Amino acid sequence: MAFVNLSTGNVRVHQRETACCAEGVRKGIAAVAISASVGLATLLGASPGASASVFHFSGSVPPFLGPGGNGRYLSVCPSTPNCISTSSDAYSKSYVPPWTYHEKDPKKTLGSAVNDMKEIISNQPGAQIVEERPVKGDFGEGYYIRAEFESKIFGFVDDFEVLFQPQNIGTAGFEKASGIVDYRSASRLGEGDFDVNRKRVKAIRVALQERGWKSIGFR
C-alpha cells in the first residue's frame, strides 16, 4: 500500500510490509532442521567453515524492494526489529543515517563509489549481488544495488539494498550534502534477527570508511 508521509515535510513513497512468516515458524524450522544438519553435513563431508548452506529457507523476494518516489527512496521498515533503513522515520528504532562518499574526496565519482560498494559487499560472508542498474529520476541519474546474504546452515536470506543519489544532489534532511547513499537491510522471514543486519551494515560501513566514506549523522 502506498501512502504519503508528511512528518518531516518530505513526500516519500512508503509501502506497508506484511510479515512473510511468524518468528515462531522460523524458530520451528531451525529446531527441526538443526539435528538433521549435523548428520547431513558430516555425510557430505562439509567442514565447519563451509560457506554453502545445508538448507535453503530463503523465502520469496519481497515485491516492494527497489527505488520508489521516482528513484529517490527505498522502502521504510515494518514494526518488526529485523530491518533497518535510511527511509524510516528518524525517531524510529529502524532508522539509520545515510552515507556520503564525498567526505574526504569531493571529486570522487559515482562510478568509483559504486565500485567501492560492490567490492566490499562481495567480501562479506554469504553475499551475492543479484541486481544493479542505473536509476533515472527528476534530479539526475543515480544507481541501485541489491545483494542477498544467505546464512551458513539454514539458508535464511537477508536483502541489502543500496541507492546512490545523483552525484551532486542531497537527500531529505541533507539538502546541502552530496555523494549521498541510502540503504536498507532486512530479513525475509521471522521477526527478530539478533542484530545480524545491523552488525553486517556496520562491517560494511567500517570498510567504506577506509575508502573515505562517512556516516553523515541523524536529521
N, C-alpha and C positions, 0 to 999 in steps of 0.2 A: 504494500500500500504506500503510495507516495503522498507526502504532505509537506507543508512549509513550516520551517522553524524560524520564528522572528525574535527569539530570546536574545540574540546578540546583534540584531539589526541586519543580519545577513540571510539571504534566501538560500536555502540548501535543500537538496533532494534527499529525503530520508526514506528508508524502507524498513518496515517492521518485519523482523525476522521471527520465524516460528521454529522453535527448537526441534531438531530432527529426531531426537531421542532423549528420554529422560536419563539423568545421571545414573539412576539405579540400573537401567538397562546396560549402560556402558560398563558399570562395575560387575554386573552379572555376566556379561560376555567375558570379561577379564577373568573372573573367578572360574568359569567353566573351562576356559582355554589354558589357564596357567599350568595345570598339571600335564596337559597334553603337549604343551610347547616344549617342555624339558625333554620328554621322550622323543618327540619328533626331531628336535634339534640334534639330539645325540645320534638318532638314526641317520640323519642327513650329514652327519659329520661337521656340523656348524660349530665354529668356535664362539666363545662368549662375546667376542667383539665383532662378530659378523654383522655387516651393515644391512643385509637383506632381511625383511620382516618375515617371520614364520607364518603369521596370519595377516589378513588384509581386511580389517574392519574400517574401510576408508569412508563409507557413506557416499552420498551424492554431492556433486559440485553445487553449491548454493546458487540459485538463479539471480540473486541480487548483486553478485560480485561484478566489479568493473566500475569505471568512472561514471558519475552521474552529474547532474547540473551542467549539462553541456561541456563535460570534460573537466569540471572544476573540483569535484569532491568524490570521496569514497563513502561507503555506507557507514552509518553510525552502528554502535553495538546494541545488542539486546540487553535485557536486565541480568543475564547470566554472567558470572565472573570469568568466563573463558575467552574474553575478547577485549582488545584494546584498539583504539582508533583516534586519529587526529581530528576526525569529523565529529566525535562525540562532544557533548556539552562540556565546557571547561571545568565545571564543578562536579562532574560525574567521576566515579572511580575508574571508568574505562577510558577516560581521556588521557592522551599522551601528546606532547608538543611536537610540531614538525621539525624537520632538519633543514639546514642550509649547507650547500657545498661552496658557498662564496665567502665563508668566514676568513680564510687565510689567502684565498686566491680569487679575487673578484672577477678575474678574466677566465676562470675555468669554464669550459663549455658544457652544454647539456650532454653532448655525446661522451665526453670524458667522464662526467658524473655517472651516466648510465653504465659505463664500463666498470667503474668502481663498484657499483651496486651489484652487478651481475657476478663479478669475481668473488665478492665477499659472500653473497648468497650461496654460490656454488661450493664454497669451502665449508659450509655448515653441514653437520650430520643430517642425513636423510633428505637432503634438499634436491629438488628438481624444478627448474624453471619451465613452466608449461605454457606461458603466454607472454608475449611482449609486442608492443606496437606503438606507433606514434598516435597522439591524441590531439585532434584539432578542435579548437574552441573559439569563442569570440575574442579572446585576448592573445591568440597565437598558438603555437604548437608545443605540446608537452610530450610526455612519454609514460607508458604504463607497463608495469611488470607484475606478473603473478607467479608465485612459486608455491609448491606443495612440499610440506615437511612430513615425512612418514616415520612413526615411532618404530623402534627396533623390533619388538616382539609382536605386538598385536596389529601393527599397521594402521593405527589411528592417524588421520590426516588433519593437519592444520593448514589453513590458507593464509599466505602472506602476500599482501598487495602493496605496491609502491606506485605513487602517482607523482611524477615530476611536473611541476607547474612550468608554464612558458618561462624561459630563462630569465627575463628581466621584469617579471611580474610577481608581485607579492601575493599573499593569500589573506583570507579573512582574519583580521586582528593583527596582521603583519604586512600591511599595505606598502610600507616603505622598504621592505626586505626584498631580496632577490635570490635566485637559486634555491627556491623552496621545494621541499619534497614532503608530501603527505604519505601516510602508510596506515595499514590496518592488518592485524593478525588475529585469527580466531580459529578455535577448534570446531570441527563439523559436528561432532557427536557429544552428548552429555552436557553438563553444566559447569563443573569445576575442571581445572587443568593443572592444579598445583603450581601455578605461575609459570608454566612452561613457555607460554607465548611471551610473557614479559622478559623472562630470562634470555630467550633467544633474541628478541629485539634488542636487549641491552648488549648482547655479544656482538650483534651487527653494528650497533651504534659505536661501540668501543673501537671496532675495526675501522669504521669510517672516520673516526676522529684522527686516526693515524694518517689519514689522507687529506686532512684539512677540513673535514666536515664538523658541524656543531649542532647540538640541540638548541633551538632558539627560545626555549622557555615558554611559560604559560601566558595566555592572553591577560 
